[in-house]
Amino acid sequence: MLIILIILIILFMLIAGAQKEHVASQLCAAMPYATEKVYALLAKNNDQFVNIFALFQAAFEGGSGAIMDKGLYPAAPMLMACLQSLYKQGNFKGDGCCFTIKEPGPDQIFTDAILDTSNPAPLSLDKSTVQAVALVRAVDMADRLNAEDVSRLWSELRLKHPLGFLRAVNIFAVATSPNLPRPVPSYGSSLATLTPLVIGELHDPATTYTAAQMMKQFFPQGKLMTWQGYKHCLPSIGTLRLPNLYNETGLNTGWGAHDCMDRLTLYLKTDELPPDGYTCPINGPAAGALKWQHAIDAVGRGICLHLKD
């Protein structure tokens, strides 16, 4: 009888452990308090800043499947898994994490990212694109920041955004641009007669939602439509059919992006505007795109976060 009881207890513990593991795989790997974990990593070892920044750069703007281009899946759950691995183990070898400096070829083995400060991960920057964008911005902006203003702004951004502040490096290019500003003059009250459809994405990594709200204020007769997505801009997609709901497209868009695209198409064809403030949510499987299991499955298929060459 005692042996049977012991066997039952062991079976119960195994089942409970399996259930706990299953529940964890359905949640975000870095939960809870993912942001606080990033701060803790930086505070614990500030020398790892370059490598952490490289990880974020790979997830947001790396190879195919990056957040800016595709959306949350598969880069976002892998980013969370890598953060959790770095936080718990001090490396990028945890379940669901694969981060390498360069994209491996078909016959290469994935290598763990460099984690020592003597050989930090390189940060890529397309200088031609940055210079072209900076020159256009410099033409549109009537004023220029002096050296003191740039220093103050940079310090504030670094304090508020310890990782993202490096994305604001273009303020130096605008401040020192050699071309003369020639902003387009305001057309005044004529804007009040236009009826544009302004589309804002709630979690766009490159263009803020507040900018879309500000744009709408200039067009009182226009309407603001919101997609609660994460990639850069509303994806150009057709109707999402049920068999495709659980594929990569469905995990990044849900029904919401298709709803917004239908409204946009209707506006272009008929001038019919959606109600002001119309919102297309992240719903369906896309609402669970951060699941740890998605990261584990992606790594199992050979997907790895990497910087652009």
C-alpha positions as CSV (number, residue, x, y, z in Angstrom):
1,M,0.0,0.0,0.0
2,L,2.8,2.4,0.9
3,I,4.5,1.6,-2.5
4,I,1.3,2.4,-4.3
5,L,1.0,5.7,-2.4
6,I,4.5,6.7,-3.2
7,I,4.0,5.9,-6.9
8,L,0.8,8.0,-7.0
9,I,2.6,10.9,-5.3
10,I,5.5,10.7,-7.9
11,L,2.9,10.6,-10.8
12,F,1.1,13.6,-9.3
13,M,4.4,15.6,-9.1
14,L,5.3,14.7,-12.7
15,I,1.9,15.7,-14.0
16,A,1.9,19.0,-11.9
17,G,5.4,19.8,-13.3
18,A,4.4,19.1,-16.8
19,Q,1.3,21.3,-16.4
20,K,3.4,24.1,-14.9
21,E,5.9,23.9,-17.8
22,H,3.0,23.9,-20.3
23,V,1.5,27.0,-18.7
24,A,4.8,28.8,-18.7
25,S,5.3,28.1,-22.4
26,Q,2.0,29.9,-23.1
27,L,3.2,33.1,-21.5
28,C,5.9,35.6,-22.3
29,A,9.3,34.2,-21.4
30,A,10.5,37.4,-19.7
31,M,7.3,38.0,-17.7
32,P,6.8,39.5,-15.2
33,Y,8.5,43.0,-15.4
34,A,10.5,42.6,-18.6
35,T,11.5,46.3,-18.6
36,E,12.8,46.1,-15.1
37,K,14.9,43.1,-16.0
38,V,16.6,45.2,-18.8
39,Y,17.3,48.0,-16.3
40,A,18.7,45.4,-13.9
41,L,21.0,43.9,-16.5
42,L,22.3,47.4,-17.4
43,A,22.8,48.3,-13.7
44,K,24.5,45.0,-12.9
45,N,27.0,45.2,-15.8
46,N,26.9,48.3,-17.9
47,D,29.7,46.8,-20.0
48,Q,27.1,44.6,-21.6
49,F,25.2,47.6,-23.0
50,V,26.6,47.2,-26.6
51,N,25.5,43.5,-26.6
52,I,22.1,44.2,-25.2
53,F,21.6,47.0,-27.7
54,A,22.8,44.6,-30.5
55,L,20.1,42.1,-29.4
56,F,17.4,44.7,-29.6
57,Q,18.7,45.9,-33.0
58,A,18.6,42.4,-34.3
59,A,15.1,41.8,-33.1
60,F,13.7,45.1,-34.4
61,E,15.8,45.7,-37.6
62,G,17.8,42.5,-38.2
63,G,17.2,40.0,-41.0
64,S,13.9,38.7,-42.3
65,G,11.3,38.3,-39.6
66,A,12.3,41.4,-37.7
67,I,9.6,43.4,-35.8
68,M,9.9,46.5,-37.9
69,D,9.3,44.5,-41.1
70,K,7.0,41.6,-40.0
71,G,5.6,42.4,-36.6
72,L,5.8,40.5,-33.3
73,Y,6.3,37.0,-34.7
74,P,8.9,35.4,-34.5
75,A,11.4,38.1,-33.3
76,A,9.5,39.4,-30.3
77,P,9.0,36.1,-28.4
78,M,12.6,35.2,-29.2
79,L,13.7,38.6,-27.9
80,M,11.9,38.0,-24.6
81,A,13.4,34.5,-24.4
82,C,16.9,35.9,-24.9
83,L,16.3,38.6,-22.3
84,Q,15.2,36.0,-19.8
85,S,18.1,33.8,-20.6
86,L,20.6,36.7,-20.1
87,Y,18.9,37.7,-16.9
88,K,18.8,34.2,-15.4
89,Q,21.8,32.4,-17.0
90,G,24.1,35.3,-18.1
91,N,24.1,34.0,-21.7
92,F,21.9,33.6,-24.8
93,K,21.6,29.8,-24.5
94,G,18.2,29.5,-22.9
95,D,15.2,27.8,-24.4
96,G,13.7,29.8,-27.2
97,C,16.8,32.0,-27.6
98,C,19.1,32.1,-30.6
99,F,21.1,35.3,-31.2
100,T,24.1,35.5,-33.5
101,I,26.1,38.4,-34.8
102,K,25.8,37.5,-38.5
103,E,23.3,35.4,-40.4
104,P,24.7,31.9,-40.8
105,G,24.9,30.3,-44.2
106,P,23.2,27.0,-45.0
107,D,26.3,24.9,-43.9
108,Q,27.2,27.0,-40.8
109,I,26.4,26.2,-37.2
110,F,24.7,28.9,-35.2
111,T,27.1,30.5,-32.7
112,D,26.3,32.2,-29.5
113,A,26.6,36.0,-29.5
114,I,29.8,37.6,-28.1
115,L,29.2,38.5,-24.5
116,D,32.6,39.8,-23.4
117,T,33.4,43.5,-23.6
118,S,36.8,42.9,-25.3
119,N,34.9,41.9,-28.4
120,P,31.5,43.6,-28.4
121,A,28.8,43.0,-31.1
122,P,29.2,45.5,-34.0
123,L,26.4,48.0,-34.6
124,S,25.5,48.4,-38.2
125,L,24.3,51.7,-39.6
126,D,23.4,52.5,-43.2
127,K,25.1,55.9,-43.5
128,S,23.7,56.7,-47.0
129,T,20.2,56.3,-45.8
130,V,20.8,58.2,-42.5
131,Q,22.4,61.1,-44.4
132,A,19.6,61.3,-47.0
133,V,16.9,61.3,-44.3
134,A,18.8,63.9,-42.2
135,L,19.1,66.2,-45.2
136,V,15.3,66.0,-45.9
137,R,14.5,66.7,-42.3
138,A,17.0,69.6,-42.2
139,V,15.1,71.2,-45.1
140,D,11.8,70.8,-43.4
141,M,12.9,72.1,-40.0
142,A,13.1,75.9,-39.8
143,D,15.1,76.0,-36.6
144,R,18.4,74.5,-35.6
145,L,19.5,73.2,-32.2
146,N,22.7,74.8,-30.9
147,A,25.4,72.8,-29.1
148,E,23.9,73.4,-25.7
149,D,20.4,72.4,-26.8
150,V,21.7,69.2,-28.4
151,S,23.7,68.3,-25.3
152,R,20.7,68.9,-23.1
153,L,18.3,66.9,-25.3
154,W,20.8,64.0,-25.6
155,S,21.2,63.8,-21.8
156,E,17.4,63.8,-21.3
157,L,16.9,61.1,-23.9
158,R,19.6,58.9,-22.4
159,L,18.1,59.1,-19.0
160,K,14.6,58.3,-20.1
161,H,15.5,55.7,-22.8
162,P,18.7,53.9,-21.8
163,L,18.6,51.7,-25.0
164,G,16.5,53.7,-27.4
165,F,18.3,57.0,-27.1
166,L,20.9,55.8,-29.7
167,R,18.1,55.9,-32.3
168,A,18.1,59.7,-31.8
169,V,21.6,60.1,-33.2
170,N,20.0,61.8,-36.3
171,I,19.5,65.0,-34.2
172,F,23.3,65.6,-34.6
173,A,23.0,65.2,-38.4
174,V,20.1,67.7,-38.5
175,A,21.9,70.2,-36.2
176,T,25.0,70.2,-38.3
177,S,23.4,69.9,-41.7
178,P,24.9,72.2,-44.3
179,N,21.7,72.8,-46.3
180,L,19.5,75.8,-45.7
181,P,16.0,75.1,-44.2
182,R,13.2,75.6,-46.6
183,P,10.0,74.3,-44.9
184,V,6.8,74.1,-46.9
185,P,4.6,77.1,-45.9
186,S,1.4,76.5,-44.1
187,Y,-1.8,76.6,-46.1
188,G,-3.7,77.9,-43.2
189,S,-7.5,77.5,-43.1
190,S,-7.6,75.5,-46.4
191,L,-6.6,72.4,-44.3
192,A,-9.9,72.6,-42.6
193,T,-11.7,71.6,-45.8
194,L,-9.8,68.5,-46.5
195,T,-11.0,65.1,-45.4
196,P,-8.0,62.7,-45.1
197,L,-7.9,59.3,-43.4
198,V,-5.1,59.5,-40.9
199,I,-3.9,56.0,-39.8
200,G,-2.0,55.6,-36.6
201,E,-0.3,52.4,-35.3
202,L,-0.4,52.2,-31.6
203,H,3.0,50.4,-31.1
204,D,4.9,51.4,-34.2
205,P,8.6,51.2,-33.3
206,A,9.6,54.0,-35.7
207,T,6.7,56.6,-35.8
208,T,4.9,57.3,-32.6
209,Y,1.1,57.1,-32.3
210,T,1.2,60.6,-30.7
211,A,2.5,61.9,-34.1
212,A,-0.6,60.5,-35.8
213,Q,-2.8,62.2,-33.2
214,M,-1.0,65.5,-33.8
215,M,-1.4,65.1,-37.6
216,K,-5.2,64.6,-37.2
217,Q,-5.4,67.9,-35.3
218,F,-4.4,69.7,-38.5
219,F,-7.3,68.2,-40.4
220,P,-10.5,68.8,-38.3
221,Q,-12.7,67.3,-41.1
222,G,-10.5,64.1,-41.3
223,K,-10.7,60.9,-39.3
224,L,-8.2,59.0,-37.3
225,M,-8.1,55.2,-37.6
226,T,-5.9,53.1,-35.2
227,W,-4.4,49.7,-35.6
228,Q,-3.1,48.2,-32.4
229,G,-0.2,46.6,-34.2
230,Y,3.6,46.5,-33.6
231,K,5.3,46.6,-36.9
232,H,6.2,49.7,-38.9
233,C,3.0,50.9,-40.7
234,L,-0.2,49.2,-41.5
235,P,0.6,46.0,-43.5
236,S,-0.6,45.8,-47.1
237,I,-2.5,42.6,-46.9
238,G,-5.7,41.1,-48.4
239,T,-8.4,39.2,-46.7
240,L,-7.3,36.9,-43.9
241,R,-8.8,33.5,-44.5
242,L,-9.4,31.1,-41.7
243,P,-6.8,28.5,-42.7
244,N,-4.1,31.2,-42.6
245,L,-5.1,32.6,-39.2
246,Y,-2.5,30.6,-37.4
247,N,0.4,31.1,-39.8
248,E,3.0,33.9,-39.6
249,T,0.7,36.5,-41.2
250,G,-2.1,35.7,-38.8
251,L,0.2,35.9,-35.8
252,N,1.4,39.3,-36.8
253,T,-1.9,40.9,-37.9
254,G,-4.9,39.1,-36.5
255,W,-8.2,40.2,-37.9
256,G,-7.6,43.8,-36.9
257,A,-5.1,44.7,-39.7
258,H,-7.4,43.3,-42.3
259,D,-10.3,45.3,-40.9
260,C,-8.3,48.5,-41.1
261,M,-7.1,47.6,-44.6
262,D,-10.7,47.1,-45.7
263,R,-11.7,50.5,-44.3
264,L,-8.7,52.1,-46.1
265,T,-9.6,50.4,-49.4
266,L,-13.2,51.6,-49.1
267,Y,-12.1,55.2,-48.4
268,L,-9.8,55.1,-51.5
269,K,-12.6,53.8,-53.7
270,T,-15.6,55.8,-52.4
271,D,-14.3,58.5,-50.1
272,E,-16.2,57.0,-47.3
273,L,-14.5,57.6,-44.0
274,P,-14.7,55.3,-40.9
275,P,-15.9,56.8,-37.7
276,D,-13.3,59.1,-36.0
277,G,-11.3,57.0,-33.6
278,Y,-12.1,53.7,-35.2
279,T,-9.8,51.0,-33.8
280,C,-8.7,47.7,-35.2
281,P,-7.4,45.5,-32.4
282,I,-4.7,42.9,-32.2
283,N,-7.0,39.9,-31.8
284,G,-7.2,36.2,-32.5
285,P,-3.9,34.3,-32.3
286,A,-2.0,37.6,-32.8
287,A,-3.0,38.5,-29.2
288,G,-0.8,35.6,-28.0
289,A,2.2,36.2,-30.3
290,L,4.6,36.7,-27.4
291,K,4.2,33.1,-26.1
292,W,7.4,31.5,-25.1
293,Q,6.4,28.4,-27.1
294,H,6.5,30.4,-30.3
295,A,10.1,31.3,-29.6
296,I,11.0,27.6,-28.8
297,D,9.2,26.5,-32.1
298,A,11.0,29.2,-34.1
299,V,14.4,28.1,-32.8
300,G,13.5,24.5,-33.5
301,R,12.9,25.5,-37.2
302,G,16.4,27.1,-37.4
303,I,15.4,30.8,-37.0
304,C,17.9,33.0,-35.2
305,L,18.0,36.7,-34.4
306,H,21.0,38.3,-36.2
307,L,22.2,41.7,-37.2
308,K,22.1,42.9,-40.8
309,D,25.4,42.3,-42.7
